[in-house]
Amino acid sequence: MRKRQITRSVTALAAATVLATACGGSDLADQAQELADAAQRAAEDAEAAAEAEAEPEDADTDDTQAVDAAEPVDLSGLIAQPPTGTVYQQGFEFTVTGLEVIDLDQQHADETGGEVQQRVRGFELVTDLDVFNATPNPGAPMRTPVSLQWNEAGSDNVINLRGSLEVREIPSLASSSGRVTIPISVEDAELLDVDSSALVFGEMGRSAAVLPLGSQPQLVTRLPVEQPTLEGVSFDVDGVQATITQGRVFHETRADGPLPDDEVLLELTYEIDNTEVEAQTCSTRGTGSWSLVAPDGRGVVDLGVSERCVRGGQVERDILTGFLIAAEYAGEYELTHERGGAGQEFAGETSIILEERDGSTHAERNE
């Protein structure tokens, strides 16, 4: 800018010199020429100064900064030991089949035939998955959040990087491949603590599943937990026989999704044998047909039942009911079932035992 201003001044003075000479003013022309010469010298000095400012004072220092900026960030620890195990969220089982870290700056340099001069694009952690649909309907777990988490050094902060899950619709009781892509900025890559890192499926505090990448986190599968001690438990409800055919513990409900960390769902599948009674018998409308007293004395009622009435002389099978109980659920419970029929109300009760066990996949439950 300064150089252009001085150049314009030189041009104006030269024009004044020509005009003064043409008018016969030799003294004026001499003075104008002297000013033009001075302006020209100033312009040359300004140009030299501008060129000097453009050149680095210390070429070695600048080269060093460029090299430092482009130094690779080592994230190989994230994929050194791919996580093993299967985790469960919202009716789907997730198993990691592959992990890859993509250096986006290096990828760009390779594509353009250049070199990494500075790091601006960051990285991507790409996780390949096998996804099994354990629900009775076709669908895809598109609403299941997946993230990379680790503990920030020197604080109680947890860094959470949300990824994008890509899975096509899966038929009931079938599998499909899927992929999670998690962007990692340059700043986050520098803060990454591999030892405390994990892949988290779901929302923390809402029965999230955890697949460890580092050595510190523990595997948390959230797989359904079978309760073999409940199978075949039968008791009399004034001539009506109630028999539990299956018991499972879930970390979510069918209607509301994942539960808080301190609650689980006890789901019972049962049958009602009404063959010894001529009149039909019915469960209580809404909730309260079943009740449960926990080992600590706390009582809870069912969330509802899938049957209403069973006619006399018939057997109704595969009926469902469930209870929300404490996450630390092992122990002995008192279970009561109430029914009504022919203007009468009657009930029966039994003791059941729940065990805290490892969860199992659909394939393991059906071996």
C-alpha positions as CSV (number, residue, x, y, z in Angstrom):
1,M,0.0,0.0,0.0
2,R,2.8,2.4,0.9
3,K,4.7,1.6,-2.3
4,R,1.6,2.4,-4.4
5,Q,1.1,5.7,-2.7
6,I,4.8,6.8,-3.3
7,T,4.6,5.6,-7.0
8,R,1.5,7.8,-7.5
9,S,3.4,10.8,-6.0
10,V,6.3,10.2,-8.3
11,T,4.0,10.1,-11.3
12,A,2.3,13.4,-10.3
13,L,5.6,15.2,-9.7
14,A,6.9,14.0,-13.1
15,A,3.8,15.4,-14.8
16,A,4.3,18.7,-12.9
17,T,7.9,18.9,-14.2
18,V,6.8,18.4,-17.8
19,L,4.1,21.1,-17.4
20,A,6.4,23.5,-15.8
21,T,9.1,23.1,-18.5
22,A,6.4,23.5,-21.2
23,C,5.4,26.8,-19.6
24,G,9.0,28.1,-19.4
25,G,9.3,27.8,-15.6
26,S,12.8,26.4,-15.3
27,D,13.2,27.1,-11.6
28,L,9.9,25.4,-10.9
29,A,10.8,22.5,-13.1
30,D,14.1,22.0,-11.3
31,Q,12.4,21.9,-7.9
32,A,9.8,19.5,-9.2
33,Q,12.5,17.2,-10.6
34,E,14.4,17.2,-7.2
35,L,11.2,16.2,-5.4
36,A,10.5,13.4,-8.0
37,D,14.0,12.0,-7.5
38,A,13.5,12.0,-3.8
39,A,10.2,10.3,-4.0
40,Q,11.7,7.7,-6.4
41,R,14.4,6.9,-3.9
42,A,11.8,6.6,-1.1
43,A,9.8,4.2,-3.2
44,E,12.8,2.0,-3.8
45,D,13.6,2.0,-0.1
46,A,10.0,1.0,0.8
47,E,10.1,-1.8,-1.7
48,A,13.3,-3.2,-0.3
49,A,11.9,-3.0,3.2
50,A,8.7,-4.8,2.2
51,E,10.7,-7.6,0.6
52,A,12.8,-7.9,3.7
53,E,9.7,-8.1,5.9
54,A,8.3,-10.9,3.7
55,E,11.4,-13.0,4.2
56,P,11.7,-15.0,7.5
57,E,14.4,-13.8,9.8
58,D,15.4,-17.3,10.7
59,A,14.6,-19.9,8.0
60,D,15.7,-22.7,10.3
61,T,13.2,-21.7,13.0
62,D,10.3,-21.5,10.5
63,D,11.2,-25.0,9.0
64,T,11.2,-26.4,12.5
65,Q,7.8,-25.1,13.3
66,A,6.4,-26.6,10.1
67,V,7.8,-30.0,10.9
68,D,6.5,-29.8,14.5
69,A,3.0,-28.9,13.2
70,A,3.0,-31.9,10.9
71,E,4.3,-34.5,13.4
72,P,2.1,-37.6,13.3
73,V,-0.2,-38.3,16.3
74,D,0.0,-42.0,17.3
75,L,-3.5,-43.4,17.9
76,S,-2.5,-47.0,17.2
77,G,-3.2,-47.9,20.8
78,L,-6.9,-47.6,20.1
79,I,-6.8,-50.6,17.7
80,A,-4.0,-52.6,19.2
81,Q,-6.4,-55.0,20.9
82,P,-9.9,-55.0,19.3
83,P,-12.6,-55.4,21.9
84,T,-14.1,-58.9,22.4
85,G,-17.6,-59.7,23.5
86,T,-21.1,-58.8,22.5
87,V,-23.2,-56.0,24.0
88,Y,-26.9,-55.4,24.0
89,Q,-29.0,-52.2,23.5
90,Q,-32.7,-51.9,22.6
91,G,-33.1,-55.4,21.4
92,F,-30.0,-55.6,19.2
93,E,-26.7,-57.4,19.9
94,F,-23.5,-55.6,18.7
95,T,-20.2,-57.4,18.1
96,V,-17.0,-55.6,16.9
97,T,-15.5,-57.2,13.8
98,G,-12.8,-54.6,13.0
99,L,-11.2,-51.3,14.0
100,E,-9.3,-48.8,11.9
101,V,-7.9,-45.3,12.6
102,I,-7.9,-43.0,9.5
103,D,-5.5,-40.1,9.4
104,L,-7.5,-37.6,7.4
105,D,-4.5,-35.2,6.8
106,Q,-2.3,-38.0,5.6
107,Q,-5.2,-39.3,3.4
108,H,-5.6,-35.9,1.9
109,A,-1.8,-35.6,1.2
110,D,-1.8,-39.0,-0.4
111,E,-4.7,-38.1,-2.6
112,T,-3.1,-34.8,-3.7
113,G,0.4,-36.1,-4.0
114,G,1.7,-33.7,-1.4
115,E,2.9,-33.9,2.2
116,V,1.3,-33.1,5.5
117,Q,2.3,-29.5,6.3
118,Q,0.0,-29.0,9.2
119,R,-2.7,-31.0,11.0
120,V,-6.2,-29.6,10.5
121,R,-8.5,-32.5,9.5
122,G,-8.0,-34.8,12.4
123,F,-8.8,-38.5,12.4
124,E,-11.7,-41.0,12.2
125,L,-12.1,-44.2,14.3
126,V,-14.0,-46.6,12.1
127,T,-15.6,-49.6,13.8
128,D,-17.1,-52.5,11.8
129,L,-19.9,-54.4,13.5
130,D,-22.0,-57.5,13.3
131,V,-25.5,-56.5,14.5
132,F,-28.1,-59.2,15.4
133,N,-31.8,-58.3,15.7
134,A,-33.1,-60.1,18.7
135,T,-36.6,-58.5,18.5
136,P,-39.7,-60.2,17.0
137,N,-39.9,-57.5,14.3
138,P,-37.7,-56.2,11.5
139,G,-35.8,-53.0,12.2
140,A,-32.5,-51.2,12.6
141,P,-30.9,-49.7,15.8
142,M,-30.6,-46.2,14.3
143,R,-31.5,-44.5,17.5
144,T,-28.8,-46.2,19.5
145,P,-26.0,-43.7,20.3
146,V,-22.4,-45.0,20.1
147,S,-19.4,-43.0,21.3
148,L,-15.7,-43.1,22.1
149,Q,-15.1,-42.1,25.8
150,W,-12.1,-41.6,28.0
151,N,-11.1,-39.9,31.2
152,E,-9.4,-36.5,30.8
153,A,-6.0,-36.6,32.6
154,G,-5.8,-34.6,35.8
155,S,-9.5,-34.1,36.2
156,D,-12.8,-35.9,36.7
157,N,-14.0,-34.9,33.3
158,V,-15.1,-37.6,30.8
159,I,-14.5,-36.8,27.1
160,N,-17.3,-38.2,24.9
161,L,-17.1,-38.2,21.1
162,R,-20.4,-39.2,19.5
163,G,-20.2,-41.3,16.3
164,S,-22.6,-42.1,13.5
165,L,-24.1,-45.6,13.3
166,E,-24.9,-47.0,9.9
167,V,-27.0,-50.2,9.8
168,R,-29.5,-51.3,7.2
169,E,-32.9,-52.8,8.3
170,I,-32.5,-56.3,9.7
171,P,-35.1,-59.0,9.7
172,S,-36.2,-60.5,13.0
173,L,-33.7,-63.0,14.4
174,A,-31.1,-62.2,11.7
175,S,-27.8,-60.4,11.4
176,S,-26.3,-57.7,9.3
177,S,-23.1,-55.8,9.0
178,G,-22.9,-52.2,10.3
179,R,-20.4,-49.4,10.9
180,V,-19.7,-46.6,13.4
181,T,-17.6,-43.6,12.3
182,I,-16.3,-41.4,15.2
183,P,-14.5,-38.2,14.3
184,I,-11.5,-37.2,16.4
185,S,-10.2,-33.6,16.1
186,V,-6.5,-32.8,16.3
187,E,-7.1,-31.3,19.8
188,D,-9.0,-34.3,21.1
189,A,-6.3,-36.7,19.6
190,E,-3.7,-34.9,21.7
191,L,-5.8,-35.4,24.8
192,L,-6.6,-39.0,24.1
193,D,-5.9,-41.5,27.0
194,V,-5.9,-45.0,25.5
195,D,-5.8,-46.8,28.9
196,S,-9.2,-45.4,29.9
197,S,-10.9,-45.4,26.5
198,A,-13.9,-47.5,25.6
199,L,-16.7,-47.8,23.1
200,V,-20.0,-46.9,24.7
201,F,-23.4,-48.1,23.3
202,G,-26.3,-46.1,24.7
203,E,-26.4,-43.1,27.1
204,M,-24.3,-43.2,30.3
205,G,-26.6,-43.4,33.3
206,R,-29.2,-45.2,31.3
207,S,-27.9,-48.8,31.3
208,A,-25.2,-48.1,28.6
209,A,-23.1,-51.0,27.4
210,V,-19.3,-50.7,27.5
211,L,-16.7,-52.4,25.2
212,P,-13.2,-51.6,26.6
213,L,-10.5,-50.4,24.3
214,G,-8.0,-49.7,27.0
215,S,-7.0,-51.6,30.1
216,Q,-9.0,-49.7,32.7
217,P,-12.7,-50.0,31.7
218,Q,-14.7,-53.1,32.4
219,L,-16.9,-55.0,29.9
220,V,-20.6,-54.2,30.5
221,T,-22.7,-56.2,28.1
222,R,-26.3,-55.4,29.3
223,L,-27.3,-58.8,27.8
224,P,-30.5,-60.3,29.2
225,V,-29.9,-62.5,32.2
226,E,-31.7,-65.9,32.3
227,Q,-33.2,-67.0,35.6
228,P,-33.3,-70.8,35.4
229,T,-34.4,-71.0,39.1
230,L,-37.8,-69.7,38.0
231,E,-38.6,-72.2,35.2
232,G,-41.3,-74.5,36.3
233,V,-42.3,-72.7,39.5
234,S,-46.0,-73.5,39.9
235,F,-48.6,-72.5,42.5
236,D,-52.3,-72.8,43.1
237,V,-54.6,-69.8,42.9
238,D,-57.9,-71.3,44.3
239,G,-58.1,-74.1,41.8
240,V,-56.3,-72.2,39.0
241,Q,-52.7,-73.3,38.4
242,A,-50.2,-70.5,37.6
243,T,-46.8,-71.7,36.3
244,I,-43.7,-69.7,35.4
245,T,-42.1,-70.9,32.2
246,Q,-39.3,-68.4,31.9
247,G,-37.8,-65.6,33.8
248,R,-35.3,-63.0,32.5
249,V,-33.7,-59.8,33.8
250,F,-33.4,-56.9,31.3
251,H,-31.8,-53.4,31.6
252,E,-34.6,-51.9,29.5
253,T,-38.4,-52.0,29.1
254,R,-40.1,-52.7,25.8
255,A,-42.0,-49.4,25.9
256,D,-39.6,-47.0,27.5
257,G,-36.2,-48.2,26.4
258,P,-33.1,-48.3,28.6
259,L,-33.6,-48.0,32.4
260,P,-31.6,-45.9,34.9
261,D,-28.5,-47.7,36.1
262,D,-30.1,-48.5,39.5
263,E,-33.1,-50.4,38.0
264,V,-33.8,-53.6,36.0
265,L,-36.8,-55.3,34.6
266,L,-37.8,-58.7,35.8
267,E,-39.9,-60.2,33.0
268,L,-41.9,-63.4,33.6
269,T,-43.5,-65.6,31.0
270,Y,-46.2,-67.8,32.5
271,E,-49.2,-69.9,31.8
272,I,-52.7,-70.2,33.4
273,D,-54.3,-73.6,33.6
274,N,-58.0,-73.1,34.1
275,T,-59.0,-76.7,33.3
276,E,-60.2,-77.5,36.8
277,V,-62.5,-74.5,37.0
278,E,-65.8,-74.2,35.0
279,A,-66.0,-70.4,35.0
280,Q,-63.5,-68.1,33.4
281,T,-61.0,-66.3,35.6
282,C,-59.5,-62.9,34.9
283,S,-56.4,-60.9,35.8
284,T,-56.9,-57.6,37.5
285,R,-57.4,-54.8,35.0
286,G,-54.3,-52.5,34.5
287,T,-51.6,-53.3,37.0
288,G,-51.6,-55.1,40.3
289,S,-52.6,-58.6,39.1
290,W,-49.1,-59.6,40.3
291,S,-47.1,-58.3,43.2
292,L,-43.6,-58.9,44.5
293,V,-42.0,-58.3,47.9
294,A,-38.2,-57.9,47.6
295,P,-35.6,-59.2,50.1
296,D,-35.4,-55.7,51.6
297,G,-39.2,-55.7,52.2
298,R,-40.0,-53.3,49.4
299,G,-43.1,-54.2,47.5
300,V,-43.8,-53.6,43.8
301,V,-46.7,-54.4,41.5
302,D,-46.5,-55.5,37.9
303,L,-46.4,-53.2,34.9
304,G,-49.3,-55.0,33.3
305,V,-50.1,-58.4,31.8
306,S,-50.7,-59.6,28.3
307,E,-53.8,-61.7,29.1
308,R,-57.1,-60.6,30.5
309,C,-59.3,-63.7,31.0
310,V,-59.0,-67.5,30.6
311,R,-62.2,-69.4,30.0
312,G,-63.1,-72.4,32.1
313,G,-61.5,-75.6,30.9
314,Q,-58.7,-73.8,28.9
315,V,-55.0,-73.2,29.3
316,E,-53.5,-69.8,28.3
317,R,-49.7,-69.9,27.5
318,D,-46.9,-67.4,26.8
319,I,-48.4,-64.7,29.0
320,L,-46.1,-61.8,29.9
321,T,-45.7,-59.6,33.0
322,G,-42.9,-57.6,34.5
323,F,-41.6,-55.7,37.5
324,L,-39.1,-52.9,38.0
325,I,-36.7,-53.9,40.7
326,A,-33.4,-52.7,42.1
327,A,-30.3,-53.4,39.9
328,E,-28.8,-55.4,42.8
329,Y,-31.5,-58.0,42.6
330,A,-30.1,-61.3,43.9
331,G,-32.2,-62.8,46.7
332,E,-35.5,-64.4,47.7
333,Y,-38.8,-62.7,46.8
334,E,-42.5,-63.4,47.7
335,L,-44.6,-63.5,44.5
336,T,-48.4,-63.2,44.6
337,H,-51.0,-63.5,41.8
338,E,-54.6,-62.4,42.1
339,R,-57.5,-63.4,39.9
340,G,-61.2,-62.9,39.8
341,G,-64.2,-64.9,38.5
342,A,-67.9,-65.6,39.2
343,G,-68.0,-62.6,41.5
344,Q,-65.1,-63.8,43.6
345,E,-61.6,-62.7,44.2
346,F,-58.8,-65.2,45.0
347,A,-55.0,-65.2,45.2
348,G,-52.1,-67.5,45.5
349,E,-48.4,-66.9,46.4
350,T,-45.0,-68.6,46.2
351,S,-41.3,-67.8,46.9
352,I,-38.9,-67.3,44.1
353,I,-35.1,-66.8,44.0
354,L,-33.3,-64.5,41.6
355,E,-29.6,-64.9,40.8
356,E,-27.2,-62.4,39.4
357,R,-25.5,-64.1,36.5
358,D,-23.7,-63.2,33.3
359,G,-26.0,-62.2,30.4
360,S,-26.3,-64.4,27.3
361,T,-26.8,-63.8,23.6
362,H,-29.8,-65.1,21.7
363,A,-27.6,-67.9,20.2
364,E,-26.4,-69.0,23.6
365,R,-30.0,-69.1,25.0
366,N,-31.1,-71.3,22.1
367,E,-28.2,-73.8,22.0
